[in-house]
Amino acid sequence: HRDFYVWSDDPDGYAEARIIFQDFETSNWTYDPVAEQYFWHRFYHHQPDLNFDNPAVHEALTAVVDRWFEAGVDGMRLDAVPYLYEREGTNCENLSETHAFLRALRAHVDERFPGRMLLAEANQWPEDAIAYFGDGDECHMSFHFPLMPRLFMAVRMEDRYPVIDILEQTPPIPEHCQWATFLRNHDELTLEMVSPEEREALLAAYAPEARMRCNVGIRRRLWPLLEGDRRRVELLHALLLSLPGAPVLYYGDEIGMGDDIHRPDRHGVRLPMAWDDSRNFGFSEALPSVLRWPPATDPGPCHPLVANVAAARATPSSFWHWLRDRLRLRGRHPALRRGDLTLLAPENPAILAFLRRWEADTVLVVANLSPHDQPVALALPAHEGWQPLTLPGLVVLPPIGKGVYPLTLGPFGHMWARLVPPAAA
């Protein structure tokens, strides 16, 4: 299978391609003493890239796709999809050959497995990432990488501008496609899609120790990243579930799982799921001494004895129950799942507010990005006389009048409210 990989006698080829994992690699080429040639890799040297110019590679990958879709998988994440092909004189990203391959793959999936989904992992700016939808004939979904760090940036700055700015830069997408939104790429909070100054500020705020950092990002799980502050965890999830896109939840975040920054590379967050307080926390019945990668055992609120599925389910006030209830609410309101977005512009910069609408369903979302109480006056002239009902709880708030609508939100507080027209109030 030598021709499944990319080889060269010259380690200076494709010189314009950036080195992605600069912490670990000094070149995209590594010498193999058996082949007596260099092989190409965009990430680690133990992950050589496939040669997509070889038709046999396409056949082998199609067989893998068929195997898992036949087994019942609903969708596939296409890892590092911008880097499939290499061409001299380019940065070897987002090439036309890549899109041609994706169109062929999509046609194959649609023909053999209608209703299954392809998700592009393209860590690109929105105008580049949108290309992976094609004309609705490539990937069904694409991760919205630039949005993710700006949610954390907005909380650090106590200012909605980073979120508003990137949403306004996000172009429309084909009708039957969707963004995938998330709070951390599975291995790290990646910071490629921010400026160097913004990156330094985020590292200082969320990863003050060097061992918390990895590549161009932060190798921490969500709860330790936010210092176990449930208010901030709830706020970010409330935004994740109400902004446009389909939310992607990473295992363990729903129970407050921790990490282990003493383990190398990204293994500090790739930890066994904590199911209960039994041996190995329910992940395995083997002796702990023979586990290849044991659970984290650092003391604190994220310890598996505290943060496990059984404990979360048994505690009515747990974040697990909170998140499940919000997911149910989102499921009941098509405005939150599919609605269009209208950004509001209150004078208080610490407040992020917007409307989601889908047919007769209208939901108002208001979030306080500050650790202090914040007042806000919302201009809602098109909804004069409408009645806000809080979600959950359906608490009836005063109707919206002619002037601005005043609210006060507590530290890192948020509100979802269904707006009911006067005739139905």
HUNORSUL-V918226 format. One line per field, one symbol per residue. phi: phi as a letter, one per 20 degrees, with the letter a starting at -180 (. if undefined). burial: b if it has 24 or more other ideal C-beta (glycine too) atoms within 12 Angstrom, else e. A space follows every 50 residues. Layout:
# HUNORSUL-V918226
phi = ???
burial = ???
This chain:
# HUNORSUL-V918226
phi = .gffcdcbedfdflfeffefeffccdbedcfdffflbedebedffecfff effegfffffffffgfgefffofeaceeflffdfdcbfncemclffffff fffffffffffecgnecddeecfcfgfeffffemencdefcbfefffgff ffffffelbfggffffffeeffdggddbfddadbfgeaefcfecfgffff fffffdbfegfedbldacecffffgdlmefgfffgffffgedfgpefdde gnffdnfecbfeefleffdedffeebdfgllnfbeffgfdffbfffcffp fefgfeebfffffedgeffgfgfffffffgfedfffecffdcfecfffff ddcbddcbleecceccceedecgcebceecffcgnfdfcfcenlfeegff efefdebcdfglebbdbfddfgfdf
burial = eeeebbbbeeeebbeebebbbeeeeebbbbeeeeeeebbbbbbeeeebbb bbbeeebbeebbeebeeebeeeeebbbbbbbbbbbbeeeeebbbbeebbe bbbbbbebbeeebeebbbbbbbbbbbebbbbbbbeebbbbbbbbbbbbbb bbbbbbbbebebbbebbeebeebeeebbbbbbbbbbbbbbbbbbeeebbe ebbebbbeeeebbbbbbbbbbbbbbbbbebbbbbbbbbbbbbbbbbbbbb ebbbbbbbbbbeeebbebbbbbbbbeeeebbebeeeeeeeeeebbbbbee ebbbbbbbbebbeeeeebbbebbebbbebbeebebbbebebbbbebebeb bbbbbbbeeebbbbbbbbbbeeebebebebeebeebbbbbbeeeeebeeb eeeebebebeebbbbbbbbbeeeee
